[in-house]
Amino acid sequence: MTRRRAWAWCAVVGVAVLTLTGCATDDEIFVSNFTDAHGRACTFVYTARAGEGWNSSTDVDVSQLDCEYPPAGRTPGPPRTEHLETGPSE
């Protein structure tokens, strides 16, 4: 193998390793709740990632939306958003 080909191979392997290990910034995970127009307490989880590119806006993915009526005689609490602390995956 020539020296030039060896350097090219090392560069390809290096890029692959960085891509597979996730060298990008970590996502931030939030849990938020609110009361909808029908009086249901709704909770959802969303993930926010700082934008990458020319506009550098934030990319938000919403998942796990769940709405339920509160038990009789109870009212939902005020809207709230909490940041979930995430550690390295095991």
Biopython code that builds the backbone (N, CA, C, O; Angstrom):
import numpy as np
from Bio.PDB.StructureBuilder import StructureBuilder

atoms = [
    (1, "MET", "N", (0.852, -1.163, 0.000)),
    (1, "MET", "CA", (0.000, 0.000, 0.000)),
    (1, "MET", "C", (0.902, 1.231, 0.000)),
    (1, "MET", "O", (1.872, 1.315, 0.753)),
    (2, "THR", "N", (0.559, 2.174, -0.857)),
    (2, "THR", "CA", (1.367, 3.381, -0.931)),
    (2, "THR", "C", (1.067, 4.293, 0.256)),
    (2, "THR", "O", (0.044, 4.170, 0.928)),
    (3, "ARG", "N", (1.987, 5.195, 0.478)),
    (3, "ARG", "CA", (1.833, 6.116, 1.605)),
    (3, "ARG", "C", (0.581, 6.986, 1.445)),
    (3, "ARG", "O", (-0.132, 7.232, 2.419)),
    (4, "ARG", "N", (0.318, 7.443, 0.245)),
    (4, "ARG", "CA", (-0.859, 8.275, -0.002)),
    (4, "ARG", "C", (-2.153, 7.497, 0.255)),
    (4, "ARG", "O", (-3.105, 8.023, 0.831)),
    (5, "ARG", "N", (-2.168, 6.258, -0.175)),
    (5, "ARG", "CA", (-3.351, 5.424, 0.032)),
    (5, "ARG", "C", (-3.552, 5.129, 1.523)),
    (5, "ARG", "O", (-4.690, 5.069, 1.989)),
    (6, "ALA", "N", (-2.476, 4.947, 2.263)),
    (6, "ALA", "CA", (-2.567, 4.694, 3.698)),
    (6, "ALA", "C", (-3.151, 5.913, 4.417)),
    (6, "ALA", "O", (-3.994, 5.757, 5.300)),
    (7, "TRP", "N", (-2.715, 7.123, 4.052)),
    (7, "TRP", "CA", (-3.264, 8.335, 4.665)),
    (7, "TRP", "C", (-4.745, 8.496, 4.327)),
    (7, "TRP", "O", (-5.534, 8.889, 5.187)),
    (8, "ALA", "N", (-5.124, 8.201, 3.107)),
    (8, "ALA", "CA", (-6.534, 8.286, 2.710)),
    (8, "ALA", "C", (-7.368, 7.296, 3.523)),
    (8, "ALA", "O", (-8.465, 7.629, 3.974)),
    (9, "TRP", "N", (-6.852, 6.088, 3.709)),
    (9, "TRP", "CA", (-7.558, 5.073, 4.496)),
    (9, "TRP", "C", (-7.710, 5.531, 5.956)),
    (9, "TRP", "O", (-8.770, 5.345, 6.553)),
    (10, "CYS", "N", (-6.678, 6.115, 6.520)),
    (10, "CYS", "CA", (-6.752, 6.628, 7.895)),
    (10, "CYS", "C", (-7.789, 7.748, 8.007)),
    (10, "CYS", "O", (-8.526, 7.815, 8.991)),
    (11, "ALA", "N", (-7.845, 8.611, 7.017)),
    (11, "ALA", "CA", (-8.825, 9.697, 7.034)),
    (11, "ALA", "C", (-10.246, 9.149, 6.979)),
    (11, "ALA", "O", (-11.120, 9.628, 7.701)),
    (12, "VAL", "N", (-10.485, 8.160, 6.139)),
    (12, "VAL", "CA", (-11.815, 7.556, 6.033)),
    (12, "VAL", "C", (-12.208, 6.891, 7.349)),
    (12, "VAL", "O", (-13.335, 7.054, 7.815)),
    (13, "VAL", "N", (-11.291, 6.149, 7.944)),
    (13, "VAL", "CA", (-11.568, 5.484, 9.218)),
    (13, "VAL", "C", (-11.815, 6.526, 10.313)),
    (13, "VAL", "O", (-12.719, 6.351, 11.131)),
    (14, "GLY", "N", (-11.037, 7.590, 10.339)),
    (14, "GLY", "CA", (-11.222, 8.640, 11.342)),
    (14, "GLY", "C", (-12.583, 9.306, 11.238)),
    (14, "GLY", "O", (-13.243, 9.527, 12.254)),
    (15, "VAL", "N", (-13.012, 9.630, 10.024)),
    (15, "VAL", "CA", (-14.329, 10.235, 9.825)),
    (15, "VAL", "C", (-15.427, 9.263, 10.246)),
    (15, "VAL", "O", (-16.407, 9.671, 10.869)),
    (16, "ALA", "N", (-15.273, 7.992, 9.917)),
    (16, "ALA", "CA", (-16.272, 6.990, 10.304)),
    (16, "ALA", "C", (-16.378, 6.869, 11.820)),
    (16, "ALA", "O", (-17.482, 6.775, 12.357)),
    (17, "VAL", "N", (-15.248, 6.869, 12.511)),
    (17, "VAL", "CA", (-15.258, 6.762, 13.973)),
    (17, "VAL", "C", (-15.931, 7.978, 14.590)),
    (17, "VAL", "O", (-16.754, 7.833, 15.495)),
    (18, "LEU", "N", (-15.598, 9.175, 14.117)),
    (18, "LEU", "CA", (-16.225, 10.390, 14.647)),
    (18, "LEU", "C", (-17.726, 10.409, 14.379)),
    (18, "LEU", "O", (-18.500, 10.861, 15.223)),
    (19, "THR", "N", (-18.135, 9.929, 13.229)),
    (19, "THR", "CA", (-19.556, 9.889, 12.905)),
    (19, "THR", "C", (-20.292, 8.899, 13.788)),
    (19, "THR", "O", (-21.373, 9.204, 14.291)),
    (20, "LEU", "N", (-19.728, 7.731, 13.982)),
    (20, "LEU", "CA", (-20.394, 6.694, 14.768)),
    (20, "LEU", "C", (-20.423, 7.008, 16.255)),
    (20, "LEU", "O", (-21.340, 6.570, 16.950)),
    (21, "THR", "N", (-19.454, 7.750, 16.761)),
    (21, "THR", "CA", (-19.443, 8.070, 18.188)),
    (21, "THR", "C", (-20.265, 9.304, 18.502)),
    (21, "THR", "O", (-20.430, 9.648, 19.672)),
    (22, "GLY", "N", (-20.778, 9.972, 17.502)),
    (22, "GLY", "CA", (-21.649, 11.125, 17.740)),
    (22, "GLY", "C", (-20.885, 12.339, 18.215)),
    (22, "GLY", "O", (-21.039, 12.749, 19.365)),
    (23, "CYS", "N", (-20.080, 12.916, 17.374)),
    (23, "CYS", "CA", (-19.282, 14.060, 17.775)),
    (23, "CYS", "C", (-20.091, 15.354, 17.805)),
    (23, "CYS", "O", (-19.553, 16.404, 18.152)),
    (24, "ALA", "N", (-21.372, 15.298, 17.448)),
    (24, "ALA", "CA", (-22.216, 16.491, 17.486)),
    (24, "ALA", "C", (-22.604, 16.817, 18.921)),
    (24, "ALA", "O", (-22.369, 16.032, 19.839)),
    (25, "THR", "N", (-23.201, 17.986, 19.094)),
    (25, "THR", "CA", (-23.636, 18.382, 20.430)),
    (25, "THR", "C", (-24.771, 17.486, 20.898)),
    (25, "THR", "O", (-25.517, 16.935, 20.088)),
    (26, "ASP", "N", (-24.891, 17.346, 22.207)),
    (26, "ASP", "CA", (-25.945, 16.509, 22.774)),
    (26, "ASP", "C", (-27.296, 17.189, 22.649)),
    (26, "ASP", "O", (-27.401, 18.415, 22.647)),
    (27, "ASP", "N", (-28.325, 16.361, 22.546)),
    (27, "ASP", "CA", (-29.687, 16.873, 22.548)),
    (27, "ASP", "C", (-30.083, 17.257, 23.965)),
    (27, "ASP", "O", (-29.596, 16.674, 24.933)),
    (28, "GLU", "N", (-30.952, 18.224, 24.079)),
    (28, "GLU", "CA", (-31.525, 18.584, 25.373)),
    (28, "GLU", "C", (-32.953, 18.063, 25.396)),
    (28, "GLU", "O", (-33.698, 18.254, 24.435)),
    (29, "ILE", "N", (-33.342, 17.403, 26.489)),
    (29, "ILE", "CA", (-34.659, 16.795, 26.596)),
    (29, "ILE", "C", (-35.470, 17.544, 27.642)),
    (29, "ILE", "O", (-34.980, 17.833, 28.734)),
    (30, "PHE", "N", (-36.713, 17.854, 27.298)),
    (30, "PHE", "CA", (-37.607, 18.591, 28.174)),
    (30, "PHE", "C", (-38.927, 17.844, 28.318)),
    (30, "PHE", "O", (-39.357, 17.146, 27.399)),
    (31, "VAL", "N", (-39.565, 17.993, 29.474)),
    (31, "VAL", "CA", (-40.922, 17.506, 29.706)),
    (31, "VAL", "C", (-41.770, 18.735, 29.999)),
    (31, "VAL", "O", (-41.409, 19.564, 30.835)),
    (32, "SER", "N", (-42.893, 18.846, 29.311)),
    (32, "SER", "CA", (-43.742, 20.017, 29.476)),
    (32, "SER", "C", (-45.188, 19.577, 29.664)),
    (32, "SER", "O", (-45.605, 18.551, 29.126)),
    (33, "ASN", "N", (-45.949, 20.353, 30.426)),
    (33, "ASN", "CA", (-47.370, 20.053, 30.583)),
    (33, "ASN", "C", (-48.186, 21.330, 30.440)),
    (33, "ASN", "O", (-47.677, 22.434, 30.635)),
    (34, "PHE", "N", (-49.455, 21.164, 30.099)),
    (34, "PHE", "CA", (-50.375, 22.282, 29.940)),
    (34, "PHE", "C", (-51.790, 21.744, 30.064)),
    (34, "PHE", "O", (-51.995, 20.530, 30.067)),
    (35, "THR", "N", (-52.762, 22.630, 30.166)),
    (35, "THR", "CA", (-54.171, 22.250, 30.186)),
    (35, "THR", "C", (-54.778, 22.700, 28.867)),
    (35, "THR", "O", (-54.661, 23.868, 28.495)),
    (36, "ASP", "N", (-55.435, 21.770, 28.148)),
    (36, "ASP", "CA", (-56.015, 22.136, 26.860)),
    (36, "ASP", "C", (-57.382, 22.799, 27.049)),
    (36, "ASP", "O", (-57.840, 22.967, 28.180)),
    (37, "ALA", "N", (-58.027, 23.173, 25.954)),
    (37, "ALA", "CA", (-59.296, 23.897, 25.998)),
    (37, "ALA", "C", (-60.429, 23.066, 26.599)),
    (37, "ALA", "O", (-61.448, 23.631, 26.999)),
    (38, "HIS", "N", (-60.282, 21.751, 26.672)),
    (38, "HIS", "CA", (-61.317, 20.871, 27.214)),
    (38, "HIS", "C", (-61.084, 20.540, 28.685)),
    (38, "HIS", "O", (-61.856, 19.784, 29.274)),
    (39, "GLY", "N", (-60.032, 21.095, 29.285)),
    (39, "GLY", "CA", (-59.749, 20.849, 30.694)),
    (39, "GLY", "C", (-58.886, 19.632, 30.959)),
    (39, "GLY", "O", (-58.699, 19.239, 32.110)),
    (40, "ARG", "N", (-58.356, 19.029, 29.899)),
    (40, "ARG", "CA", (-57.488, 17.865, 30.079)),
    (40, "ARG", "C", (-56.073, 18.313, 30.419)),
    (40, "ARG", "O", (-55.596, 19.329, 29.915)),
    (41, "ALA", "N", (-55.415, 17.557, 31.267)),
    (41, "ALA", "CA", (-54.005, 17.801, 31.580)),
    (41, "ALA", "C", (-53.182, 17.051, 30.542)),
    (41, "ALA", "O", (-53.304, 15.832, 30.414)),
    (42, "CYS", "N", (-52.350, 17.769, 29.803)),
    (42, "CYS", "CA", (-51.547, 17.166, 28.734)),
    (42, "CYS", "C", (-50.068, 17.270, 29.089)),
    (42, "CYS", "O", (-49.609, 18.286, 29.611)),
    (43, "THR", "N", (-49.343, 16.215, 28.801)),
    (43, "THR", "CA", (-47.905, 16.163, 29.034)),
    (43, "THR", "C", (-47.234, 15.684, 27.752)),
    (43, "THR", "O", (-47.741, 14.786, 27.081)),
    (44, "PHE", "N", (-46.101, 16.281, 27.414)),
    (44, "PHE", "CA", (-45.346, 15.810, 26.259)),
    (44, "PHE", "C", (-43.854, 15.966, 26.508)),
    (44, "PHE", "O", (-43.418, 16.759, 27.343)),
    (45, "VAL", "N", (-43.092, 15.189, 25.761)),
    (45, "VAL", "CA", (-41.634, 15.210, 25.831)),
    (45, "VAL", "C", (-41.134, 15.783, 24.519)),
    (45, "VAL", "O", (-41.616, 15.411, 23.450)),
    (46, "TYR", "N", (-40.166, 16.689, 24.597)),
    (46, "TYR", "CA", (-39.566, 17.165, 23.358)),
    (46, "TYR", "C", (-38.054, 17.253, 23.490)),
    (46, "TYR", "O", (-37.501, 17.455, 24.571)),
    (47, "THR", "N", (-37.417, 17.093, 22.348)),
    (47, "THR", "CA", (-35.967, 17.122, 22.250)),
    (47, "THR", "C", (-35.575, 18.341, 21.431)),
    (47, "THR", "O", (-36.125, 18.571, 20.354)),
    (48, "ALA", "N", (-34.636, 19.116, 21.931)),
    (48, "ALA", "CA", (-34.172, 20.311, 21.226)),
    (48, "ALA", "C", (-32.684, 20.168, 20.928)),
    (48, "ALA", "O", (-31.900, 19.756, 21.783)),
    (49, "ARG", "N", (-32.321, 20.510, 19.721)),
    (49, "ARG", "CA", (-30.917, 20.481, 19.298)),
    (49, "ARG", "C", (-30.603, 21.813, 18.642)),
    (49, "ARG", "O", (-31.357, 22.298, 17.799)),
    (50, "ALA", "N", (-29.490, 22.393, 19.035)),
    (50, "ALA", "CA", (-29.069, 23.656, 18.422)),
    (50, "ALA", "C", (-28.933, 23.448, 16.924)),
    (50, "ALA", "O", (-28.404, 22.434, 16.468)),
    (51, "GLY", "N", (-29.417, 24.423, 16.165)),
    (51, "GLY", "CA", (-29.395, 24.307, 14.716)),
    (51, "GLY", "C", (-27.991, 24.264, 14.152)),
    (51, "GLY", "O", (-27.049, 24.828, 14.708)),
    (52, "GLU", "N", (-27.890, 23.594, 13.058)),
    (52, "GLU", "CA", (-26.611, 23.501, 12.366)),
    (52, "GLU", "C", (-26.849, 23.979, 10.944)),
    (52, "GLU", "O", (-27.748, 23.485, 10.263)),
    (53, "GLY", "N", (-26.073, 24.910, 10.505)),
    (53, "GLY", "CA", (-26.256, 25.393, 9.153)),
    (53, "GLY", "C", (-26.355, 26.905, 9.114)),
    (53, "GLY", "O", (-25.993, 27.591, 10.070)),
    (54, "TRP", "N", (-26.847, 27.412, 8.005)),
    (54, "TRP", "CA", (-26.825, 28.848, 7.773)),
    (54, "TRP", "C", (-27.782, 29.615, 8.671)),
    (54, "TRP", "O", (-27.501, 30.769, 8.997)),
    (55, "ASN", "N", (-28.915, 29.018, 9.092)),
    (55, "ASN", "CA", (-29.861, 29.795, 9.899)),
    (55, "ASN", "C", (-29.697, 29.558, 11.394)),
    (55, "ASN", "O", (-30.218, 30.342, 12.187)),
    (56, "SER", "N", (-29.014, 28.540, 11.796)),
    (56, "SER", "CA", (-28.708, 28.181, 13.186)),
    (56, "SER", "C", (-29.907, 28.311, 14.125)),
    (56, "SER", "O", (-29.776, 28.797, 15.248)),
    (57, "SER", "N", (-31.071, 27.875, 13.656)),
    (57, "SER", "CA", (-32.244, 27.847, 14.529)),
    (57, "SER", "C", (-32.237, 26.545, 15.331)),
    (57, "SER", "O", (-31.353, 25.708, 15.148)),
    (58, "THR", "N", (-33.197, 26.376, 16.198)),
    (58, "THR", "CA", (-33.262, 25.183, 17.020)),
    (58, "THR", "C", (-34.194, 24.167, 16.380)),
    (58, "THR", "O", (-35.299, 24.509, 15.958)),
    (59, "ASP", "N", (-33.751, 22.924, 16.309)),
    (59, "ASP", "CA", (-34.554, 21.829, 15.779)),
    (59, "ASP", "C", (-35.255, 21.163, 16.956)),
    (59, "ASP", "O", (-34.597, 20.729, 17.902)),
    (60, "VAL", "N", (-36.583, 21.077, 16.909)),
    (60, "VAL", "CA", (-37.353, 20.517, 18.017)),
    (60, "VAL", "C", (-38.164, 19.328, 17.518)),
    (60, "VAL", "O", (-38.860, 19.427, 16.508)),
    (61, "ASP", "N", (-38.074, 18.209, 18.223)),
    (61, "ASP", "CA", (-38.866, 17.016, 17.932)),
    (61, "ASP", "C", (-39.762, 16.737, 19.131)),
    (61, "ASP", "O", (-39.276, 16.571, 20.250)),
    (62, "VAL", "N", (-41.077, 16.686, 18.897)),
    (62, "VAL", "CA", (-42.039, 16.431, 19.970)),
    (62, "VAL", "C", (-42.477, 14.980, 19.900)),
    (62, "VAL", "O", (-42.736, 14.450, 18.820)),
    (63, "SER", "N", (-42.559, 14.337, 21.063)),
    (63, "SER", "CA", (-43.019, 12.952, 21.101)),
    (63, "SER", "C", (-43.763, 12.698, 22.398)),
    (63, "SER", "O", (-43.728, 13.512, 23.320)),
    (64, "GLN", "N", (-44.423, 11.581, 22.455)),
    (64, "GLN", "CA", (-45.086, 11.087, 23.657)),
    (64, "GLN", "C", (-46.090, 12.085, 24.223)),
    (64, "GLN", "O", (-46.009, 12.444, 25.397)),
    (65, "LEU", "N", (-47.037, 12.536, 23.400)),
    (65, "LEU", "CA", (-48.104, 13.419, 23.861)),
    (65, "LEU", "C", (-49.169, 12.577, 24.547)),
    (65, "LEU", "O", (-49.632, 11.585, 23.984)),
    (66, "ASP", "N", (-49.562, 12.962, 25.755)),
    (66, "ASP", "CA", (-50.558, 12.223, 26.529)),
    (66, "ASP", "C", (-51.472, 13.222, 27.218)),
    (66, "ASP", "O", (-51.001, 14.087, 27.956)),
    (67, "CYS", "N", (-52.793, 13.112, 26.981)),
    (67, "CYS", "CA", (-53.777, 13.998, 27.611)),
    (67, "CYS", "C", (-54.824, 13.159, 28.336)),
    (67, "CYS", "O", (-55.329, 12.176, 27.794)),
    (68, "GLU", "N", (-55.142, 13.554, 29.559)),
    (68, "GLU", "CA", (-56.167, 12.860, 30.343)),
    (68, "GLU", "C", (-56.934, 13.871, 31.176)),
    (68, "GLU", "O", (-56.402, 14.912, 31.561)),
    (69, "TYR", "N", (-58.209, 13.546, 31.451)),
    (69, "TYR", "CA", (-59.002, 14.369, 32.350)),
    (69, "TYR", "C", (-58.538, 14.113, 33.773)),
    (69, "TYR", "O", (-58.227, 12.975, 34.122)),
    (70, "PRO", "N", (-58.487, 15.144, 34.595)),
    (70, "PRO", "CA", (-58.087, 14.938, 35.993)),
    (70, "PRO", "C", (-59.192, 14.196, 36.752)),
    (70, "PRO", "O", (-60.339, 14.182, 36.305)),
    (71, "PRO", "N", (-58.863, 13.581, 37.891)),
    (71, "PRO", "CA", (-59.890, 12.916, 38.701)),
    (71, "PRO", "C", (-60.970, 13.916, 39.128)),
    (71, "PRO", "O", (-60.720, 15.120, 39.197)),
    (72, "ALA", "N", (-62.156, 13.411, 39.409)),
    (72, "ALA", "CA", (-63.283, 14.271, 39.805)),
    (72, "ALA", "C", (-62.910, 15.110, 41.024)),
    (72, "ALA", "O", (-62.337, 14.605, 41.989)),
    (73, "GLY", "N", (-63.242, 16.389, 40.965)),
    (73, "GLY", "CA", (-62.969, 17.282, 42.079)),
    (73, "GLY", "C", (-61.568, 17.871, 42.100)),
    (73, "GLY", "O", (-61.242, 18.644, 43.001)),
    (74, "ARG", "N", (-60.739, 17.528, 41.136)),
    (74, "ARG", "CA", (-59.363, 18.055, 41.089)),
    (74, "ARG", "C", (-59.185, 18.873, 39.825)),
    (74, "ARG", "O", (-59.867, 18.641, 38.827)),
    (75, "THR", "N", (-58.280, 19.820, 39.864)),
    (75, "THR", "CA", (-57.966, 20.632, 38.688)),
    (75, "THR", "C", (-56.488, 20.477, 38.373)),
    (75, "THR", "O", (-55.678, 20.285, 39.279)),
    (76, "PRO", "N", (-56.125, 20.559, 37.082)),
    (76, "PRO", "CA", (-54.714, 20.453, 36.711)),
    (76, "PRO", "C", (-53.906, 21.619, 37.277)),
    (76, "PRO", "O", (-54.441, 22.706, 37.496)),
    (77, "GLY", "N", (-52.641, 21.388, 37.507)),
    (77, "GLY", "CA", (-51.743, 22.428, 38.001)),
    (77, "GLY", "C", (-51.379, 23.403, 36.902)),
    (77, "GLY", "O", (-51.839, 23.265, 35.768)),
    (78, "PRO", "N", (-50.556, 24.391, 37.228)),
    (78, "PRO", "CA", (-50.139, 25.382, 36.235)),
    (78, "PRO", "C", (-49.198, 24.750, 35.196)),
    (78, "PRO", "O", (-48.555, 23.737, 35.470)),
    (79, "PRO", "N", (-49.125, 25.356, 34.006)),
    (79, "PRO", "CA", (-48.199, 24.844, 32.989)),
    (79, "PRO", "C", (-46.764, 24.876, 33.510)),
    (79, "PRO", "O", (-46.381, 25.789, 34.242)),
    (80, "ARG", "N", (-45.983, 23.880, 33.130)),
    (80, "ARG", "CA", (-44.611, 23.782, 33.630)),
    (80, "ARG", "C", (-43.756, 23.057, 32.595)),
    (80, "ARG", "O", (-44.227, 22.142, 31.919)),
    (81, "THR", "N", (-42.511, 23.469, 32.478)),
    (81, "THR", "CA", (-41.534, 22.800, 31.622)),
    (81, "THR", "C", (-40.298, 22.513, 32.451)),
    (81, "THR", "O", (-39.795, 23.389, 33.155)),
    (82, "GLU", "N", (-39.805, 21.273, 32.366)),
    (82, "GLU", "CA", (-38.615, 20.873, 33.115)),
    (82, "GLU", "C", (-37.574, 20.294, 32.168)),
    (82, "GLU", "O", (-37.900, 19.543, 31.249)),
    (83, "HIS", "N", (-36.335, 20.650, 32.404)),
    (83, "HIS", "CA", (-35.206, 20.105, 31.652)),
    (83, "HIS", "C", (-34.779, 18.799, 32.309)),
    (83, "HIS", "O", (-34.537, 18.761, 33.516)),
    (84, "LEU", "N", (-34.685, 17.736, 31.530)),
    (84, "LEU", "CA", (-34.241, 16.458, 32.065)),
    (84, "LEU", "C", (-32.734, 16.347, 31.931)),
    (84, "LEU", "O", (-32.183, 16.528, 30.845)),
    (85, "GLU", "N", (-32.081, 16.055, 33.022)),
    (85, "GLU", "CA", (-30.638, 15.840, 32.990)),
    (85, "GLU", "C", (-30.379, 14.432, 32.469)),
    (85, "GLU", "O", (-30.887, 13.457, 33.022)),
    (86, "THR", "N", (-29.603, 14.330, 31.426)),
    (86, "THR", "CA", (-29.281, 13.022, 30.870)),
    (86, "THR", "C", (-27.794, 12.779, 31.012)),
    (86, "THR", "O", (-26.977, 13.673, 30.790)),
    (87, "GLY", "N", (-27.462, 11.585, 31.378)),
    (87, "GLY", "CA", (-26.065, 11.195, 31.497)),
    (87, "GLY", "C", (-25.669, 10.347, 30.314)),
    (87, "GLY", "O", (-26.492, 10.085, 29.436)),
    (88, "PRO", "N", (-24.429, 9.915, 30.275)),
    (88, "PRO", "CA", (-23.992, 9.053, 29.184)),
    (88, "PRO", "C", (-24.746, 7.732, 29.223)),
    (88, "PRO", "O", (-25.002, 7.181, 30.293)),
    (89, "SER", "N", (-25.093, 7.240, 28.061)),
    (89, "SER", "CA", (-25.818, 5.968, 28.009)),
    (89, "SER", "C", (-24.891, 4.826, 28.389)),
    (89, "SER", "O", (-23.692, 4.846, 28.111)),
    (90, "GLU", "N", (-25.475, 3.849, 29.023)),
    (90, "GLU", "CA", (-24.680, 2.714, 29.509)),
    (90, "GLU", "C", (-24.821, 1.537, 28.598)),
    (90, "GLU", "O", (-24.224, 0.489, 28.846)),
]
sb = StructureBuilder()
sb.init_structure("model")
sb.init_model(0)
sb.init_chain("A")
sb.init_seg("    ")
for serial, (resi, resn, name, xyz) in enumerate(atoms, 1):
    if name == "N":
        sb.init_residue(resn, " ", resi, " ")
    sb.init_atom(name, np.array(xyz, "f"), 0.0, 1.0, " ", f" {name:<3s}", serial, name[0])
structure = sb.get_structure()
